[in-house]
C-alpha cells in the first residue's frame, strides 16, 4: 500500500517521516485527472438523443445543482464544485446537527466519506472518542483506514481528518477485518428529502464501499445512512423508478438549518453487483479484484462482469 512505502522518506538513521507534500501533490493531480474525465463522460452521456443513456438524467440534476451552488456562491474551496461532492457554506453547522443525532451519540464506529464538506463530521467522530472508518480516496491506495482518538494527540487530531492525515495516521484494514459499523455518513450532490433518493458525483465509489461493507458483515439493512448537504442541494425530481439496484438511499439528511428523516422505502444494496461492474472499474480498484478472486475461490464459481465503459485516467494506473 502507498501508506507504507511511497510517501515515507528517510530523514536520519532510524527516522522515516511521511512526505505530506508528495502525497497531496499526487492526490490533487489524480483528482484533477478524474474530474476532467468525468466531465467528458457526463457531456457525452447527456448529449445522446437517439439512444438515451440510462444515466443521462442523473447528470442533468447534478449539473443543475453544481451550477446553482456556484451562481449563488454557496460553495467553498475547492472550486468550482463541478464533479465534486460540493463543499458547501454551513457544512460545520450541518455536522453539528448530525453529531446531535441519537444514532450518532450511540455509535461506537462511524464510517465517513473522505470529502471536504464532511471533514467536521470526521473531527467530531474522533473528538467524541469514536472509531472512524474512512475510505482512501477513490479506493486507489487500498481500502479503508481506521482512526481512533487514542492513536492521536490533540495536535494531530485535526490533521487526521484530512486525506494526508488519514494516510499518515490511519491503520489500513483488509477484507477480513472484523469491524462493526454503527452509522454511515456519505456525501451527496443532490438528495430528495421525500424519498431518500441520493445522487453522488457519478463515480460510484460510495456504492462500492457500501457493497464491500455488506460483504464483510460490517453493516446490514438496519444500519442508518446519513448525508450532510446544503438546503439548496435538496431536490424533488429524482425518479425512484430509475434508480439502479446498487444506488444507496439515505435515511437522514442534515443541513445547516434542519434534520430530515426520510423514512425511505428504497431498498438498500445487498452487496456488490458484479454484473453491473465494468472490467475497467475492476481494473482500477485492486481491493475489488481481491474480493472477486476470493469469492470465486471460495465458491468455485466464476462471477459475472458488467459491460465496458470509459473511466477516469486512474483506471490505467497499476
JOURQUI-V967821 format. One record per residue. RES is the residue in one letter. SS is DSSP state (A for helix, B for strand, O for the rest). PSI is psi in whole degrees, 0 to 359 (none if undefined). Layout:
res=[RES	RES]
ss=[SS	SS]
psi=[PSI	PSI]
This chain:
res=[X	X	X	X	X	X	X	X	X	X	X	X	X	X	X	X	X	X	X	X	X	X	X	X	X	X	X	X	X	X	X	X	X	X	X	X	X	X	X	X	X	X	X	X	X	X	X	X	X	X	X	X	X	X	X	X	X	X	X	X	X	X	X	X	X	X	X	X	X	X	X	X	X	X	X	X	X	X	X	X	X	X	X	X	X	X	X	X	X	X	X	X	X	X	X	X	X	X	X	X	X	X	X	X	X	X	X	X	X	X	X	X	X	X	X	X	X	X	X	X	X	X	X	X	X	X	X	X	X	X	X	X	X	X	X	X	X	X	X	X	X	X	X	X	X	X	X	X	X	X	X	X	X	X	X	X	X	X	X	X	X	X	X	X	X	X	X	X	X	X	X	X	X	X	X	X	X	X	X	X	X	X	X	X	X	X	X	X	X	X	X	X	X	X	X	X	X	X	X	X	X	X	X	X	X	X	X	X	X	X	X	X	X	X	X	X	X	X	X	X	X	X	X	X	X	X	X	X	X	X	X	X	X	X	X	X	X	X	X	X	X	X	X	X	X	X	X	X	X	X	X	X	X	X	X	X	X	X	X	X	X	X	X	X	X	X	X	X	X	X	X	X	X	X	X	X	X	X	X	X	X	X	X	X	X	X	X	X	X	X	X	X	X	X	X	X	X	X	X	X	X	X	X	X	X	X	X	X	X	X	X	X	X	X	X	X	X	X]
ss=[O	O	O	O	O	O	O	B	B	B	O	O	O	O	O	B	B	B	O	A	A	A	A	A	A	A	A	A	A	A	A	A	A	A	A	A	A	A	A	A	A	A	A	A	A	A	A	O	O	O	O	O	O	O	O	A	A	A	A	A	A	A	A	A	A	A	A	A	A	A	A	O	O	O	B	O	O	O	O	O	O	O	O	O	O	O	O	B	O	O	A	A	A	A	A	A	A	A	A	O	O	A	A	A	A	A	O	O	B	B	B	B	O	O	O	A	A	A	A	A	A	A	A	A	A	A	A	O	O	O	B	B	B	B	B	O	A	A	A	O	O	O	O	B	B	B	B	O	A	A	A	O	O	O	O	O	O	O	A	A	A	O	A	A	A	A	A	A	A	O	B	B	B	O	O	O	O	O	O	O	O	O	B	B	B	B	O	O	O	B	B	O	O	O	O	O	O	B	B	O	O	O	O	O	A	A	A	A	A	A	A	A	A	A	A	A	O	O	O	O	O	O	O	B	B	B	B	B	O	O	A	A	A	B	O	O	O	O	O	A	A	A	O	O	O	O	O	O	O	O	O	B	B	B	O	O	O	O	B	B	B	O	O	O	O	O	O	O	O	O	O	O	O	A	A	A	O	O	A	A	A	A	A	A	O	A	A	A	A	A	A	A	A	A	A	A	A	A	A	O	O	O	O	O	O	O	O	O	O	O	O	O	A	A	A	A	O	O]
psi=[153	331	315	344	296	322	12	134	145	124	337	192	319	26	112	118	154	131	90	315	318	318	312	320	317	316	314	321	314	322	317	318	315	317	321	316	320	325	316	318	317	322	317	318	322	330	347	120	318	322	80	130	138	346	0	320	329	319	327	315	315	311	321	316	314	314	317	318	323	317	323	359	43	19	154	175	139	141	158	161	351	134	29	162	110	133	102	152	131	7	325	327	319	322	322	316	321	319	345	356	144	320	327	316	326	339	140	333	126	129	124	138	158	8	158	316	344	13	318	329	318	319	314	328	310	319	336	4	14	163	131	125	122	139	148	141	124	21	18	341	4	247	253	157	144	133	144	149	332	341	352	164	164	331	344	353	322	320	326	347	358	167	318	316	321	317	326	317	345	155	110	140	166	184	339	359	133	101	133	123	125	341	140	129	125	152	159	155	317	148	143	114	342	332	341	4	139	147	131	202	356	4	345	12	326	322	320	318	317	315	321	324	327	316	320	349	15	336	166	190	333	349	117	146	124	144	150	127	168	153	330	359	0	129	167	19	29	112	108	323	344	356	151	163	335	358	133	119	164	146	327	139	128	123	175	341	346	163	128	125	114	339	44	142	4	127	142	148	149	358	207	130	92	331	351	355	118	154	330	315	321	321	337	331	107	319	330	320	320	317	317	315	321	314	318	322	318	327	339	14	146	132	151	167	146	178	157	153	164	129	167	158	336	339	338	352	150	none]
